[in-house]
Amino acid sequence: MTTYHERIWAAKWIPWALLLVIPATLLVLQPVSWLVGAITGPILYLACLVLWIVSAGTVEIRDGMLFAGRASINVEFLGEAEAIYADDAFAARGQELDPRAWLLIRGGVKDVVRVLVTDPDDPTPYWLLSTRSAQALAAAINDARRPTAQIEGE
C-alpha cells in the first residue's frame, strides 16, 4: 500500500528555456541546410524534454520501504524525519552537508527532508530529499516508522 508519492520535477521553467534549442539548432545548421535545421531543432527539443521528464526524481513510501530515486531503504532503519525550509534547507544542502549523505536534490525545489539512517551497517548518516511538500513527506515517513501494533492500539 502506498502511503506517499511525489514526483520531484526540476525547475518548472526548464521546458520553456529548452525551446531555445530550436533557434540555436537553426543557427548552427543554417550553413548546411535550413531544412535540416528546421527538422533537427524540434527533434532535439523533444529529446531534451524527454530527458527532463525521465530525470524527475520520485519519492514514495510503500510496503514499509522508502523509495527515493533509484535507492530504497526499509523504514525500520530510519530515524526521525525532519522538514527543513528555505534558508535552513539551503544550509543543509551546502555548508552543513555531510559528504556521506545520500541525496535526491532537484534544482528549483527549495525545501528538503532529512531522514536519519539508524542501520549500524550503513555508512550513510542520513538521506536528504528535495520535496515540494516537506511537512507531508516528513509526517508520512514518521508515520511509516511507527510499529503496526502501536497504530492499531490508538
C-alpha angles and dihedrals in degrees: 000000000000114000098174135016130174132166109210112211121194115239110327093225092067097090088055092048090048088064086078087073089076099059090038090055091047090051094049096044098040093095089054099041135322089217093054089051092048091053098039096047098064091041091054090046091053091047091052090047091052090050090051091051094045092048093057108116124229127214115195138165111206136153095353093310134108112218118193116172107312095337128088137183134183111252090231087073094053129097128199117326115222126198111221122193141199114319093012089053089050089055092045090055092045132021096012095046117123107220089222093059120112111238137203100175126164126189115244093029107107103185128069139185120221114207118190117225112221099182106118091208093055114087090201110100095196147342120244113203129186112225141166089213105047097162093048094047094047091048092048092051093047091048091049090053093059114097115254092238090058092051093049092048094057 
